Amino acid sequence: MFQTLTPQPPDGLLTLIGLFRDDPRNSKIDLGVGTYRNVAGITPVMEAVKAAERILLDGQQTKGYLGPEGDQRFVKLLAPVAFGAADAHAGRLVGVQTPGGSGALRLGGELIAAARPGATIWLGTPTWPNHRPVLEAAGLTVAEYRYFDPATQTLCFDDTMAALSAANPGDVVLLHGCCHNPTGTELDPAQWDAVAQLVAERGLLPFIDLAYQGLGEGLDADAYGTRRVLTAAEEALVAYSCDKNFGLYRERTGALFALARDADAASVVFGNMLTLARVNWSMPPDHGAAAVRIVLDSPELSRLWRTELEAMCRRINTVRTALADAEPRLAFLSRQRGMFSQLPITPETVATLRRDHGIYMAGSGRINLAGLQVADAGIFVHALRAVDGLPQEC
Ligand SMILES: Cc1ncc(COP(=O)(O)O)c(C=O)c1O
């Protein structure tokens, strides 16, 4: 049986983790791994989550199954965080808990494929490298358009609008809700308005990947596009991750929300989500969602979580500003948002930075700003100058 399998290439970021760990230099800097890091360089468990976990440990009476829909109180409390008012889209909006944002993307892809086999989904490039394989594995046909120009570090808004205008009614368009991974380059509110209107006019299905809410500008500002698109669209999907904004990474905490035409349609969509969840993971893992539910159910823990999240967001933006201040040719970093930006450098330059300067990043030039300490901004800029890794001023 297994002799028909072919070896698979190792995961680039996992390889990078190993190389970084084995690098003996004290001055090494890890901008590769995609998790938030604090001023001590660690990915902390948030205080609000710790407190919720204690409550969970003391209070949980049973480990009985929850069902394929997961923790529905978690889903109900998360919806207003993402969509605004508690009754936003009342009756038309349903959601299930999923194993992270990845599970939500896969489930959403399969839901689309069940409704329209082989449907086309439009991805703006570059995008998170897992988007294409996950959505193709779900049975969708991927079409691409240019979202970002690395040379000028700008959004290709005309290409985006042209692609959406050329797409056929019933096609799906994947949109990063905020903190675009890997480019940090966002639509501004006016551009979101235009996209929302075009998507609705053209009868496209928006599938929003909201994986970093609160890590760009703040919870509400980061949800502007999602809320705008859902207000305009008749139908939509949102893949939500709590793994970044609650720091729950390994707990695999997320949700898939679907907006349907009316309550009856929503109930059919919900039933299909359950059937698909059942044949994938049967039921999602409980712990992370239970912790989020406890946080969101408590005004005090919610306040603490929001304060901690704001501090994380501030730290990322402080690093962005420090780099832009240290080197005018990095000014674009201060206009971008979220943990990631993609430097316009070659894989060879990335390798030189690693070898000669102990600076680690993805081969694409993607950097995680949260991996940098403000005090090390000068070292990083110096290294970029040394390897000729700075773009023209843009
Ligand atoms: C854009 C984007 N979407 C979705 C995900 C998946 O998140 P999760 O870890 O919750 O599966 C990630 C994770 O890196 C991401 O960057």
The ligand as an SDF file (V2000), in Angstrom:
LIG
                    3D

 16 16  0  0  0  0  0  0  0  0999 V2000
   -4.6850   34.1210    7.2260 C   0  0  0  0  0  0  0  0  0  0  0  0
   -4.8430   32.9380    8.1210 C   0  0  0  0  0  0  0  0  0  0  0  0
   -5.9950   32.2780    8.1400 N   0  0  0  0  0  0  0  0  0  0  0  0
   -6.1990   31.2130    8.9330 C   0  0  0  0  0  0  0  0  0  0  0  0
   -5.2040   30.7550    9.7570 C   0  0  0  0  0  0  0  0  0  0  0  0
   -5.4640   29.5320   10.5940 C   0  0  0  0  0  0  0  0  0  0  0  0
   -5.5260   29.7870   11.9270 O   0  0  0  0  0  0  0  0  0  0  0  0
   -5.6050   28.6300   13.0210 P   0  0  0  0  0  0  0  0  0  0  0  0
   -4.2620   28.5170   13.6260 O   0  0  0  0  0  0  0  0  0  0  0  0
   -6.6480   29.0860   13.9580 O   0  0  0  0  0  0  0  0  0  0  0  0
   -6.0030   27.3760   12.3090 O   0  0  0  0  0  0  0  0  0  0  0  0
   -3.9740   31.4080    9.7830 C   0  0  0  0  0  0  0  0  0  0  0  0
   -2.8960   30.9130   10.6410 C   0  0  0  0  0  0  0  0  0  0  0  0
   -1.7650   31.2560   10.5590 O   0  0  0  0  0  0  0  0  0  0  0  0
   -3.7970   32.5330    8.9470 C   0  0  0  0  0  0  0  0  0  0  0  0
   -2.6480   33.2070    8.9310 O   0  0  0  0  0  0  0  0  0  0  0  0
  1  2  1  0
  2  3  1  0
  2 15  2  0
  3  4  2  0
  4  5  1  0
  5  6  1  0
  5 12  2  0
  6  7  1  0
  7  8  1  0
  8  9  2  0
  8 10  1  0
  8 11  1  0
 12 13  1  0
 12 15  1  0
 13 14  2  0
 15 16  1  0
M  END
$$$$
